[in-house]
Amino acid sequence: MPEYYPPVDAHYTQVDVSHFPAGFMWKAIGREGRNFYQLTDWLRLKYVWYDDKRNVVELWGSERALQNEPGKKVLQVLNMYTEILI
């Protein structure tokens, strides 16, 4: 697992993912974080992180990027992944 280095110059929001089955998030993140890197680029965020202790996905980015409701989009993607991965 990579080190946790959220940006200091970014706004923050989080998405509760506790309703997904145990172990699912690690599959959704993808090998070496590939899927989360793609989400970061697609949503124009600075940083996406899964906190397994709190069971949330942290989203870090500009104020404008967070105004585009990236949390809803993350949940839509994760719901699509459930059809594929489970």
CORJO-V668245 format. One record per residue. PHI is phi in whole degrees, 0 to 359 (NA if undefined). Layout:
phi: (PHI | PHI)
This chain:
phi: (NA | 292 | 288 | 267 | 226 | 293 | 289 | 275 | 254 | 227 | 273 | 224 | 213 | 219 | 236 | 285 | 239 | 293 | 278 | 276 | 300 | 303 | 82 | 297 | 299 | 294 | 291 | 293 | 296 | 89 | 301 | 56 | 76 | 308 | 294 | 289 | 297 | 295 | 299 | 302 | 292 | 300 | 271 | 57 | 262 | 267 | 197 | 231 | 217 | 262 | 263 | 287 | 285 | 263 | 59 | 226 | 257 | 270 | 236 | 241 | 186 | 291 | 302 | 296 | 298 | 285 | 291 | 276 | 54 | 296 | 299 | 296 | 292 | 298 | 296 | 298 | 295 | 297 | 295 | 295 | 298 | 298 | 291 | 270 | 269 | 256)
